[in-house]
Amino acid sequence: MNILILGSGGREHALSWKIAQSPLLSNLFIAPGNAGTSQVGKNIDLSVSDFEGIADFCVSNSIEIMVVGPEVPLVEGIHDFFEANQKTKHIHVIGPKKLGAQLEGSKKFSKEFMQKHDIPTAKYQAFTPDTLQEGLTFLETLSPPFVLKADGLAAGKGVVIPDNLKDAKLELTEMLANSKFGAASQEVVIEEFLDGIELSVFVLTDGTNYKVLPTAKDYKRIGEGDKGLNTGGMGAVSPVPFADEEFLKKVEERIVKPSIDGLKKDEIDFVGFLFIGLMKVGDDPFVIEYNVRMGDPETEVVIPRIESDLVEVFQAVGNKTLDKIEFKISEKSVCTVMAVSGGYPERYEKSKEITGLDAITESIPFHAGTKSSDGKVLTSGGRVIAMSSFGDTKKEALEKSYASLLKINFDKMYYRTDIGFDLE
């Protein structure tokens, strides 16, 4: 079986690493991929938004399954594009169509969906530049801190949480009147703040049936103790210790089932991953947001814990027979720690040589932002290597990841030394 993965980050390397282990695989291609994915498949120089080029490649290389890693091509409608093309409509696309992708592409759409299907979430209102004044007035009715979300895609950076009313009003004005996040903040959702602890639950669905994947918790802030600027994610752990069986039963009954049933009721043909960002408030789960793909770096801890053949699982998704396969999850813990470029998430330099990767034996170094050049592995992004490790406990897994990070180096390399600090 020939498979194409779209994307170039740690998420795509983790998916590639797992898919490459399947005896059902014939050829694995990654577009555009990175230095890590080239070790388990063949990188293809194609943009994830070049639908014509991707379709031509799929036809020429007899691709049977295409796994869409990032959200942008899904929101732009790559699944719809493939289905409308006679030559590609037979290809199983792992990722929802454009309408379903609005669960991530529009915060307002997702909040309306949750409200319609009685899925627990924070109270909210949405505002545009024309209703800025009403938004400023609405802020006065809330207690701090305040949650402001750009409606559209903002590369994971469209959420701000000011802790006082003055800053909240300034932020709302910046977002709506001054287009702080460009087109993404043409509309802004203001939510009440939920006081609790975050975690992520991942669901894979064929549109009717679903499997719940391992839970994960990621760490977004650049600094120790979860301080400083937001990033794409500095590390993650799986499973999440406080998400016990009783809590996860509530998640499935109150959130997962109503979400999948709601998609069917609304006639939204949703195939692929549904990433549910949750807040545990007391003993109850509330949805913070939906994403329509796997998270990063959560993928680097969730995918390694799946013991089932991922190609067989994706086949079942495409054939809508997900209920017929056994889905096995490892009891072990997996933790990842992200090594990033100095200066990230603000300005940083690229093309720094990474040394020591060959010395890693106790961990899996998933490449997040790398490229190959003249036999060397160089940095090509802010987040560079996600060092993932198995352990019988979270502590053991983290110790392995930190020990492995000491073996690699690139100029101005930085990582947090406290991943999992709040789960002791």
C-alpha positions in Angstrom: 0.0 0.0 0.0 1.3 3.5 -1.0 0.7 6.3 1.5 1.3 10.0 1.4 1.5 12.2 4.6 1.2 16.0 4.2 3.3 18.2 6.6 6.8 18.8 7.8 6.8 18.8 11.6 7.2 16.5 14.6 3.6 15.4 14.2 4.3 14.1 10.7 7.6 12.5 11.7 5.8 10.6 14.5 3.0 9.5 12.1 5.7 8.4 9.5 7.7 6.5 12.1 4.6 4.6 13.1 3.3 3.9 9.6 6.7 2.7 8.5 6.5 -0.2 11.0 3.4 -1.6 9.2 3.8 -4.8 7.0 1.0 -3.5 4.9 3.1 -0.5 3.7 4.7 -0.6 0.3 5.9 3.0 -0.1 5.7 6.0 2.2 6.0 9.6 0.9 6.0 12.8 3.0 5.3 16.2 1.5 7.3 18.2 2.1 8.7 16.3 5.2 12.0 17.0 7.1 15.3 15.4 7.8 13.7 12.9 10.2 10.9 11.8 7.8 13.5 11.1 5.1 14.8 8.3 7.3 11.5 6.4 7.2 10.1 7.4 3.8 10.7 9.6 0.8 10.3 13.4 1.1 8.5 15.1 -1.8 9.0 18.8 -2.5 5.3 19.9 -2.5 3.5 22.6 -0.6 0.6 21.3 1.5 -1.6 23.9 -0.2 -0.7 22.8 -3.8 -3.8 20.7 -4.3 -3.2 20.2 -8.0 0.4 19.1 -7.5 -0.5 16.8 -4.6 -3.4 15.2 -6.7 -1.1 14.7 -9.7 1.5 13.1 -7.4 -1.1 10.8 -5.9 -2.3 9.6 -9.3 1.3 9.1 -10.6 2.3 7.1 -7.5 -0.8 5.1 -6.9 -1.5 6.5 -3.5 -4.3 4.8 -1.6 -4.2 6.7 1.7 -3.4 10.4 2.3 -2.9 11.5 5.9 -3.3 15.3 6.3 -1.1 16.5 9.1 -1.7 20.3 9.5 -5.0 22.1 9.7 -4.5 24.6 6.8 -5.1 22.3 3.8 -8.1 20.8 5.6 -9.7 24.2 6.2 -8.9 25.1 2.6 -10.8 22.0 1.5 -8.2 19.4 0.3 -10.6 16.5 1.1 -13.4 18.1 -1.0 -10.9 18.7 -3.8 -9.9 15.0 -3.9 -13.5 13.8 -3.7 -14.5 16.1 -6.6 -11.7 14.7 -8.9 -12.5 11.5 -10.7 -8.9 10.4 -10.6 -8.5 10.9 -6.8 -12.0 10.2 -5.3 -11.0 6.6 -4.5 -8.1 7.7 -2.2 -8.9 7.5 1.5 -8.2 11.0 2.9 -7.6 11.0 6.7 -8.9 14.4 7.6 -12.4 16.1 7.4 -13.9 18.0 4.6 -14.0 21.8 4.6 -17.3 22.1 6.5 -16.1 19.8 9.3 -12.8 21.6 9.4 -14.6 24.7 10.4 -14.6 23.2 13.9 -11.0 24.5 14.0 -11.2 27.1 11.2 -13.8 29.2 13.0 -14.0 29.5 16.8 -17.5 31.0 16.4 -18.6 27.9 14.3 -17.3 25.5 16.9 -18.9 27.4 19.8 -22.2 27.4 18.0 -21.9 23.6 17.4 -21.2 23.0 21.1 -24.1 25.1 22.2 -26.5 23.4 19.7 -25.5 19.9 20.9 -25.3 20.7 24.6 -21.6 20.0 24.8 -20.2 21.7 28.0 -18.1 24.7 27.2 -17.5 28.3 28.5 -20.1 31.0 27.9 -19.2 33.3 25.0 -20.1 36.0 22.6 -18.6 36.9 19.2 -17.8 40.4 17.9 -16.6 42.1 14.7 -15.0 45.5 14.0 -18.5 46.9 13.6 -19.5 45.7 17.1 -16.2 46.6 18.8 -18.0 48.9 21.3 -20.4 46.1 22.3 -17.4 43.9 22.8 -15.8 46.4 25.1 -19.1 46.7 27.1 -19.4 42.9 27.2 -15.9 42.7 28.8 -17.2 44.8 31.7 -19.7 42.1 32.5 -17.0 39.4 33.0 -14.6 38.8 35.8 -10.9 38.6 35.1 -9.0 36.9 33.6 -10.5 37.4 30.1 -10.2 35.0 27.2 -10.1 36.5 23.7 -9.8 34.2 20.7 -9.3 35.2 17.0 -12.1 33.4 15.1 -9.8 32.1 12.3 -6.6 30.2 12.1 -3.6 32.0 13.7 -1.0 29.3 13.8 -1.8 28.5 17.4 -1.2 32.1 18.6 -4.7 33.6 18.3 -5.7 33.3 21.9 -4.8 36.0 24.5 -5.8 35.9 28.2 -5.3 39.4 29.8 -5.6 39.4 33.6 -7.2 42.9 33.9 -10.0 44.8 32.1 -7.7 47.6 30.8 -5.4 45.1 29.0 -8.4 43.1 27.8 -9.9 46.2 26.1 -6.6 47.1 24.5 -6.2 43.5 23.2 -9.8 43.4 21.8 -9.1 46.8 20.1 -5.8 45.5 18.7 -7.5 42.3 17.3 -10.6 43.9 15.8 -9.6 47.5 14.9 -5.9 46.9 14.1 -6.0 43.3 12.8 -3.5 42.0 15.2 -3.9 38.5 13.8 -4.7 39.6 10.3 -7.8 38.0 8.7 -8.0 35.5 11.6 -9.2 38.3 13.9 -11.9 39.8 11.7 -14.1 38.3 14.3 -13.2 37.7 17.9 -14.8 35.3 20.4 -14.8 36.5 24.1 -15.2 33.7 26.6 -15.6 33.4 30.3 -12.4 32.0 31.9 -12.6 28.4 33.1 -10.4 27.8 36.2 -9.0 24.3 36.1 -6.3 22.1 34.5 -6.0 21.4 30.8 -5.6 18.2 28.9 -6.3 16.9 25.4 -8.4 14.0 24.3 -8.0 12.6 20.7 -10.7 10.8 18.8 -10.3 9.0 15.4 -13.6 8.6 13.5 -14.8 7.1 10.2 -17.8 9.3 10.3 -19.9 6.8 12.2 -17.7 4.8 14.6 -14.8 6.1 16.6 -11.8 5.1 18.7 -10.6 7.2 21.7 -6.8 7.6 21.6 -4.5 8.1 24.6 -4.9 11.4 26.6 -2.1 13.9 26.6 -1.1 17.2 28.3 1.1 19.7 26.6 3.0 22.7 27.9 2.7 25.8 25.8 4.7 28.5 27.6 8.4 29.1 26.7 9.5 29.5 30.3 9.8 27.2 33.4 6.7 27.0 35.5 4.6 27.7 32.4 5.6 31.4 32.3 6.4 33.6 29.4 5.2 33.7 25.8 3.0 31.1 24.2 4.6 28.6 21.8 3.4 25.8 19.6 4.3 23.5 22.6 7.4 22.8 24.6 6.6 19.2 25.7 3.9 16.7 26.4 3.1 13.7 28.6 0.8 10.7 28.1 -1.2 9.4 29.8 -2.5 12.3 32.0 -2.4 11.1 35.6 -5.4 13.1 36.8 -7.6 11.8 33.9 -8.8 8.6 35.7 -11.4 6.1 34.4 -14.3 7.9 36.0 -13.3 11.3 34.5 -12.7 9.8 31.1 -16.1 8.2 31.2 -17.6 11.6 31.7 -15.6 12.9 28.7 -16.9 10.2 26.5 -20.5 10.5 27.6 -20.7 14.3 27.7 -18.3 15.3 25.0 -17.1 12.6 22.6 -20.4 10.9 21.9 -22.4 14.2 21.5 -19.6 15.6 19.2 -19.7 12.6 16.9 -23.5 12.4 17.0 -23.8 16.1 16.4 -21.7 15.9 13.3 -24.0 13.2 12.0 -27.1 15.1 12.9 -25.8 18.2 11.1 -24.9 16.0 8.1 -21.2 16.9 8.4 -19.2 14.2 6.8 -16.3 14.1 9.3 -13.5 11.5 8.8 -10.2 11.7 10.6 -8.9 13.1 13.9 -10.9 15.2 16.3 -8.6 16.8 18.9 -10.6 18.0 21.9 -8.9 20.5 24.1 -10.4 20.2 27.6 -10.4 21.9 30.9 -11.0 19.8 34.0 -13.0 22.1 36.3 -13.4 20.3 39.6 -14.3 16.8 38.4 -16.1 17.9 35.3 -14.8 18.3 31.7 -15.4 21.4 29.5 -14.4 21.9 25.9 -11.9 24.8 25.4 -11.6 24.1 21.6 -11.7 21.6 18.8 -8.9 20.9 16.4 -9.4 18.7 13.3 -6.0 17.1 13.3 -3.6 15.7 15.8 -1.8 18.2 18.0 1.9 18.9 18.1 3.8 17.9 20.3 1.0 15.7 21.6 1.3 13.4 18.6 4.8 12.6 19.6 3.5 11.0 22.9 0.1 9.7 21.7 1.1 7.8 18.5 4.0 5.9 20.2 1.5 4.5 22.7 -0.7 3.0 20.0 0.2 -0.7 19.6 -2.2 -1.4 16.7 -1.0 -1.3 13.1 -1.8 2.3 12.1 -2.1 1.5 8.4 -4.8 -1.1 9.3 -6.5 1.5 11.4 -6.5 4.0 8.6 -7.8 1.4 6.2 -10.7 0.8 8.5 -11.3 4.6 8.7 -11.5 4.8 4.9 -13.7 1.7 4.7 -15.9 2.9 7.6 -15.2 -0.3 9.5 -13.5 1.2 12.5 -15.8 -0.7 14.8 -14.5 -4.0 13.4 -10.8 -3.7 14.5 -9.2 -4.2 17.8 -7.5 -1.0 19.1 -4.6 -1.6 21.4 -2.9 1.1 23.6 0.3 0.6 25.6 0.1 0.9 29.4 3.5 2.7 29.4 4.0 6.4 29.7 5.5 8.4 26.9 6.9 11.9 27.5 8.4 14.4 25.0 10.6 17.5 25.6 11.0 20.0 22.8 14.4 21.4 22.0 13.9 24.8 20.4 16.0 27.5 18.6 17.4 30.4 20.8 15.0 33.3 20.6 11.9 31.2 19.8 9.0 32.0 19.8 10.2 35.4 18.7 13.1 35.9 16.3 15.5 33.1 15.9 18.2 31.9 13.5 18.0 28.8 11.2 20.5 26.5 9.5 22.4 25.6 12.7 24.0 22.1 12.6 22.6 19.6 14.9 25.1 17.1 16.4 24.8 14.0 18.5 21.6 12.5 17.0 23.4 9.2 16.2 24.1 8.8 20.0 20.5 8.6 20.9 19.5 5.1 22.0 17.0 5.4 24.8 14.6 7.9 23.1 13.0 8.7 19.7 14.2 12.1 18.4 11.2 13.3 16.4 12.3 16.0 14.0 10.0 19.1 14.3 12.0 21.7 12.4 15.0 20.2 10.5 16.4 19.9 7.0 19.2 17.9 5.4 22.1 19.6 3.7 25.4 18.0 2.5 25.0 15.0 4.8 24.3 17.3 7.8 21.1 17.8 9.8 20.3 21.5 10.2 17.7 23.5 12.1 14.9 25.0 10.0 12.3 26.1 12.5 11.7 27.4 16.0 10.8 24.0 17.4 13.6 21.6 16.3 13.6 18.2 18.0 10.9 16.5 20.1 12.7 14.0 22.3 10.2 11.3 23.1 10.8 8.3 25.5 8.9 5.4 26.9 8.9 4.6 30.6 7.0 2.5 33.2 6.2 5.8 34.8 6.1 9.5 33.7 9.2 10.2 35.8 11.2 7.4 34.1 10.1 8.6 30.6 11.1 12.2 31.4 14.5 11.2 32.8 15.2 9.3 29.5 14.2 12.3 27.4 16.4 14.7 29.4 19.3 12.3 29.4 19.0 12.1 25.6 18.8 15.9 25.2 22.2 16.1 26.8 23.7 14.1 23.9 22.6 16.5 21.2 23.5 20.1 20.5 23.0 23.0 18.2 23.8 26.7 18.6 21.6 28.4 21.2 19.6 25.2 21.9 17.0 25.6 24.6 14.5 23.4 26.3 12.4 23.5 29.5 13.6 21.3 32.3 10.2 21.1 34.1 7.9 19.3 31.7 5.3 17.5 33.9 6.1 19.7 36.9 2.4 20.2 37.8 1.6 16.5 37.7 3.7 15.3 40.7 
